[in-house]
Amino acid sequence: MPLILYQPRLFLPRIVEDPVRHVDILPTVLGAVGLAAPDGLDGANLLPAAETGRHAPAPSYFEALSASLNRGWAPLVGVSSGSLKYIDLPIPELYDEAGDPAESRNLAASQPAQLRQMVALLGQLRANDRGIARIPENAETRERLRSLGYLAGTATPKTSYTEADDPKRLVGLDRETDDLITRYQRGDLRGAIALGEDLVRRRPGMAVSLTHLAFLYNEAGDHAGAARTASRALDLNPAAADVASLLGAYLTEAGQAEEAVARLQAYAGAPQPDVDVLIAYGVALASSGRSGEALAAFERARAIDPTNGLPLANIGMAHLMAGDRDRAFAAFTSALTIDPALARAHNGLGVIAAQRGAFEEATTHWKRAVAADPHDHQVLYNLGDVLIRLGRSAEARSYWEKYLREAPEGLDEQDRRRVRAWLGR
């Protein structure tokens, strides 16, 4: 792609045919304002090329590690030097882009000398590689990704890879994973589950497929199946705290809160525990009747990430379950000062309002909860119910129709029968 630089006070118009790199931009900007580039900074100042029309590019290192970290595939790293491009994979690739810009002819087998040269060059560039350091997403990003169906799935680190791990042989699975997410987003939950089950059957060691499938089972109301599948994903990499938090949540929803507490206890007791683990641990404790310990877990999560309103919303739910509406109201209100669209806080305030007969207020909060989380079937039910009490049957109909679409089969059958009978009338 073209790189266009414009600064008429520094150079006249000129086209440089030699390739440059994104890492050259920062040294160029520093040179333009008269600052020296720090030692060890990647890239080169391109201002001399603007004067001479020529640039001698340095070898360029590249990597793509997401599939390795999240799917257990071989890591993709490589180097470009001149017209040669080398990709270090179990099935190595070497291309001469001068005559083959489409990279259609792999020269790795026919050009052994050039291959050795590029392997040695890549080794030099990676000599000081410090390895991979994961940085967690913030709470808002994690919640948004989960709402779209993108889930955790850290792969077990490997010391060696075979041709079966080469991305060239697995890229089809990646496309099918995208298709799975698309089907879920379009409302085809059953189709997404069928595709997820097929992906797991074909590559059972790909943790991200297991976590996707667990999420889909949970959405379908099969909480026990979700927990079993998430447990398989965690077995692949027991250090994956993000997967542990999902397992804990699914176990609690499956009515196995005490098992969730047992599975999460070690993760929650870590010196620097994951916020999602603490939240799942607190919910499991609360569901086991251990409200004091649950509140302590939520407070720890709140201290770790004060920008996350979810711990406060859960504190509110714990107080509400204990019958303390005043503390619950205060916690929900505080959570909304952090995240005004937090569905759980609006849901809690809706419950409190409905309990004291303030149905209009309850309606306002539940509508905001549904806007933030349109798949919460319990809120959809409550909203339809309170609208009927207010005499707004036409408005209630749309929410109860959505309730029947969202509520998993076999769950709350008494409520489902009531909704069907009312819609039928």
N, C-alpha and C positions, 0 to 999 in steps of 0.2 A: 504494500500500500504506500502511497506517497506520504512523505513528511514535508510539510510546507512551513518554512520559517520566514517571518516578515519583520524586518527592522531596517528601514532605508537609511538610517543614520549610521549603520554599521557595515552594510554591504549592498552592492548593486545586484539586480536580478541575475540569477545564474541557475542552471540545471546541473546537478551532480548525479551522474549515472550510478556511481558506486553505492552499494547498500550501506545504510546506517541503521542504528538500533534505538529503541525507546530509552535504553539506559544512557544514551548519548545526550538526551535532552537536558538533564540536570547539569552536567558539566558545561554544556553550552550556555545555559542561562547564567550560571555562575561566572563564566568568562565574559558574558555580555555586560554584566554589572561590575566587572573588575575584581571579582573575588577568586581566590585560588581554590581549587577542588580539594577536599580533605583527602588525606592519604588513604589508599585502599578503596576509594569510590569507583564503582564500575562505570564504564563509559568513557567517551572521549569528547573533547570540545570540538564542535563542528565548524567554528568560525574560520579556521584556516581553510577548510574545504570550500567555504563560500568565496574565499579569495582565489584559490588555485583551481577550483573545479574538480579536484580529485580528493578521494579519501581512501586510505588503506584500512579497511575494517579489521578489527581484532576478532579472533575466534569467539563465537557466541555459545554460551551454555544455555540449555533449556530443560525444563522438567514439567511433567504433569503427574501429580501424585494423588489426586483425589480418588481415582479408582483403586489405587493400591491401599490407601488408608481406609476406605469405606467398603471396598468389595473384596479385598484380598488378592487383587490382580498384581502382576509384576509391575514395579514402578517404572515409569517411562522417563528416561533421562537421555540426553544426547548433546551433540555439539555440531555447529556449522563452522566451516573454515574454508574460505574461498568459495568454490562451487560445490564442495563436498559437504554432505550432511549425513551424520552417523547417529543412529538411534540404538541405544543399548537395551536390548530386550532378549529374552530367552531365544527368540528367533531374530538375530541381529539384522539391521537394515542399513544399507549404504547407498546413497544416491548421488549422482552428479547432476546438480540442478541446472548447470549451463545447457546441457542437451536434453535434460529430462525434468522440466519444471513441474510436471504432474506427479513425479515420484512413482512412476509406473514400472521401473526396472531396478530391482534390488541387486546391487553389485557385490554384496557381501561375500558370496561364494566365488565370484570370478575375479575379484581384485583383492587378494589376501594382503598384499603389501600396503595398499592404501587403507585397508581395514585396520591393520595393526597400528599404522600411524595415527588414525583417528581414535582408536582405543587408548593409546598412550596419551594423546592430547586431552581426552576426557578425564583420564586419571589425574593429570596435572591440575586441571581446573577444579576437580573435586577434592583435592588433597586436604583442604582446610574445611571441608563440609562439617558443620556442627550437628547435623542430623535434624530430625523433625521435632518441632515443639508445637503442640496444639494450644490454641487460644480459644476459650469458650465464647460462644455468642452471647449477647445480652438477652434478657428475658423476653423482650418484645420480639426479637428476631426468632428465638426458639419457638415461641408460641405461633408466630406467623407461619413458619415453615411447617409446623405440625398441622396447622389448620389446612394447609394445602396438600398434606399427605407426604411431605418430605421428612423423613425420620432419621434418627440416629442408627448407626450400624457399624461401629468401629470394627475393623477387621483385626484378626489376630496377627501380630507381627511375625514375619517369616525370615529365616536366615538364608533361604535359597528358593528359587522359583524354577519351574519346569515350563516346557512349551505349552502345557495345558493352562498355565497362568498368563500366557501372552495375550495382551489386549486385542491383538488382531483376531484371535480365535474367540474372543468373548464380547466383542463390540455389539453383536446381535442381542446379547442379554441386556446391555445398557439401553438399547432402543426399546426393548420390551418393558424394561423398568419405567421408562418414560411413558410408554403406552398404558401401563398399569395406573400411573398417577393421573393420566388424562381421563381414563375410564372412571376413576373414583370422582374426579372433579365434575364430570358430566352426570354423575348420579348412577352410573352402572356399577353398583357395589358388587353384585354377584359376578359380573364379568371380570372385575378387578381381582376378586378373590380367586377365581379359576386361573387367571394368568399368574397370580402370585404363587399358587400351589404348584403350577408347572415350573416356574423359575426355581423354587426351592427343591423340587425333585431333581432337576437337571444339574444344579450346583448347590448342594446342601451346605457347603462351607461358606457361602456368601452371606454374611451376617445382615447386610442391609436388606436383602430379600426377605429374610426371616422377620426383621422388625417391621417392614412394610406389611407383610402378611398378618403379623400379630395385630397391628393397628386396624387392618381391615376386618379381622375377626371381631375385634372389640366394637367397631362401628356397627357390625351386624348383630351385636348382642351376645355373641359367643365369647363371654369373658374368660371362661375356663380354657377354651381353645387359644385365645389370645395369650393367656399366661403361659401355657405349655410352649407355644411358639417363641415367645420372648425368652423363656428359660433356655431354649436351644440356642438362641442368639447369644445369650450371656455365657453359656458354656463354651462357646467358641473363643471368647475373650473375657474372662472373669474380671479384668480390670476396667471394663467399660462401664463407668458409673452412669452414663446417659442411658444405656440399655437397662441397667439395674433399676433406674427410676421408673422406666416404662413397665418393667415386670412387676414392681411393687404396686403401681397403680392398677394394673390389670388384675392382680391377685385380690386386691381390695374390692374391686368391682365384681369379682367372681364370688364374693362372700368369704374369702380366705384371708381376712385382714391379719390374723395372728401369724400366718405363714409369711405374709408380706413384711411384718415387723421383723421376723426372724431373718429373712433374706436381706433386708436393708440395714440391719443393725450395724454390721461392720462398715458398710459404706458411709453411714451417717456418723460413725465414730471416728472417721478419718480426720487427721489434723486440719485439712482444708477440704471439707466435704462439698460436693456438688449441690447447688441450690435446689435443683429439681429432685435430687435424692432426699433432701431434708423435707421438701414439701410432700413427696409421696410417703415418706416415713411418718410425718405428722398426721396425714390423712388416715393411714393405716392404724396409728395409735388411737386416734379419735374414734375410728370405727370399732376398735377393740375395747372401748370404754375407758381408755387411759388419757383423759382430757388434759390433765396437768402436764404429762410428758409431751402430748401433742402440741400444746401451746409453747412449750420450751423449744421444740423442734422448729416451729414456725418462727419464733423469735430469733433463733440462730440464723435461719434463712434470711430473715429481714435484715439482720446485722451484716451479713455477707453482701447482700445486694439491696441497698436502700431504694434503688430506683425501680424495684420490682414490686408491684402492688399485690401480687398473688398471695404472698405470705400473710399480709393483713386481711385479705379477703377470707383466707382459710381460718385465721384467728377469729374473724367474725362468725364463720360457720360453726366453729367449735363452741363459741359462746351461745350461739343460737340453739345448737343441739342440747346445750346444758340449761336452756330456758332463760338465759340472761340477755334479754332483748336490748337493754341499754348499752351494755358493752359491745354487743354484736353491732348495733347501729353505729356506734362510734368507730369501730374497726372498719366497717364497710365504707363509711363516709371518708375516712382517712385513706383507704385504698383508692377511692375515686379521685382524690386530689393528686395521686401519683399517676393513675391511668383512668381518665374519665370514661373510657369505653370498656372497662373491665366487666365482662359478662357476669362473673360469679358475684361481684359486689352488687351489681344491679339486681341480680336474682335474689340475693339475701335481703336487700332493702324492699323488694317487692313482696317477699314472704312476710316481713315484719309489718308492712303496710296492710296487707290482706288480713293478717291476724287481728289487727285492731279495726277492721272494717273500712279502711281508707282505700276503696277499690280503684278509684281514679288514679291515685298515687301509685298503687300497685301496678296498674296498667302501664303507666309511664315508664316505670323501672323495667318491667318485663319486656316491653317493646324495645328498650335500649339493649337489654340482654340478648334478645333474639337478633337484633341488628348486628351485634358483635359475634354471636355464635348461633347461626341459623339451624344448626343440627341438634340443639338441646331439646329433645322431645318433651322433657318434663316441664320446661318453661312454656313451650308451645301449648301443652295441655292446660297449665295454670292460666295462661293468657286467654285461651278460649273460654274457660270456665268463668273467669271473672267478667269477661265481656258479656256473656249470657246473663249473668246476674245484673249487669247494668242495662240490660235490654237492648244490647247492640249485637243482635244475632247475625246480621249480614256480615259484620266485621269478624265475629267469632268464627264463622264458617271457614274462612281462609286459613286461620291458625289451626283449627282442628283437622282440616284436610292435610295440612303440612305435618301435623302430629302423626297421623296414620302413616304417612310416607317415611317419617324419620324414626318412629318408635320401633325397635327390633321386635320381630315376631317372637311370641312366647313370653314377652315381658309385659307386666301390668295388664293382664287380659281383662280384668274387670273394667279398667279405664277404657280400654279399646272397645269393649262391647258398648259401653255408655256412649262413646263418641260415634260409633257406627249407627247406633239406634237414633241418636239425635240428628245426625246428618241425613238419615233415611226419612225422618219426619219433615 
